[in-house]
Amino acid sequence: MDFMHGITLRQDMDDARHDERRNCIRRLFAVLTAQLEDAAMLAAQGQAKAVTFDTAADLAAQIHDIATEVTTIAEAIELLCKQT
């Protein structure tokens, strides 16, 4: 199995599992979309004129956490796409 930043697949995704792999990739893109929408919502909140420094720092921390999750999801998608 390939390794990518510590992410590994438990089982190789051979041609017999093509549909399963494609469905997994589609679901991961759906999760990725939701995470990015959440980050965009938080970023929009941070643009408010009345946002306090504490609130802005909290929003940035939440966005950072989402970015970490987004990176992991994107790496998983890449790994699944490389499996043949």
C-alpha positions in Angstrom: 0.0 0.0 0.0 1.1 3.6 -0.6 2.0 5.9 2.2 1.1 9.6 2.0 1.7 11.8 5.1 0.9 8.9 7.4 -2.3 7.9 5.7 -2.6 4.3 4.6 -5.3 2.1 3.2 -6.2 -1.0 5.2 -6.8 -2.9 2.0 -5.6 -2.3 -1.6 -8.4 -1.1 -3.9 -8.0 -3.3 -6.9 -10.1 -3.3 -10.1 -12.7 -5.5 -8.5 -13.4 -2.8 -6.0 -13.5 0.1 -8.6 -17.1 1.1 -7.8 -16.5 0.9 -4.1 -13.5 3.2 -4.5 -15.3 5.6 -6.7 -18.2 5.9 -4.2 -15.8 6.4 -1.3 -14.1 9.2 -3.2 -17.5 10.8 -4.0 -18.4 10.7 -0.3 -15.1 12.2 0.7 -15.6 15.1 -1.7 -19.1 15.6 -0.1 -17.5 15.8 3.4 -14.8 18.1 2.0 -17.4 20.4 0.6 -19.2 20.6 3.9 -16.0 21.3 5.8 -15.1 24.1 3.3 -18.5 25.6 3.6 -18.1 25.6 7.4 -14.8 27.4 7.1 -16.3 29.9 4.7 -19.1 30.6 7.2 -16.6 31.2 10.0 -14.5 33.5 7.8 -17.6 35.5 6.9 -18.4 35.9 10.7 -14.8 37.2 11.1 -15.5 40.0 8.6 -18.1 41.6 10.8 -17.3 45.2 11.9 -18.1 44.5 15.5 -16.0 41.3 15.8 -13.8 41.3 18.9 -10.2 40.2 18.9 -11.2 37.2 21.1 -13.9 36.2 18.7 -11.6 36.6 15.7 -8.9 34.5 17.4 -11.5 31.8 18.2 -12.8 31.8 14.6 -9.3 31.6 13.3 -8.6 28.6 15.6 -11.8 26.9 14.4 -10.8 27.5 10.7 -7.3 26.1 11.5 -8.9 22.9 12.9 -11.1 22.6 9.8 -8.0 23.1 7.5 -6.3 20.2 9.2 -9.3 18.0 8.6 -9.5 19.2 5.0 -5.9 18.4 4.4 -6.4 14.8 5.7 -9.5 14.3 3.6 -7.7 15.7 0.5 -4.8 13.3 1.1 -7.2 10.4 1.5 -8.8 11.3 -1.9 -5.4 11.5 -3.5 -4.4 8.1 -2.1 -7.6 6.5 -3.3 -7.1 7.9 -6.8 -3.6 6.5 -7.0 -4.7 2.9 -6.1 -5.0 0.7 -9.1 
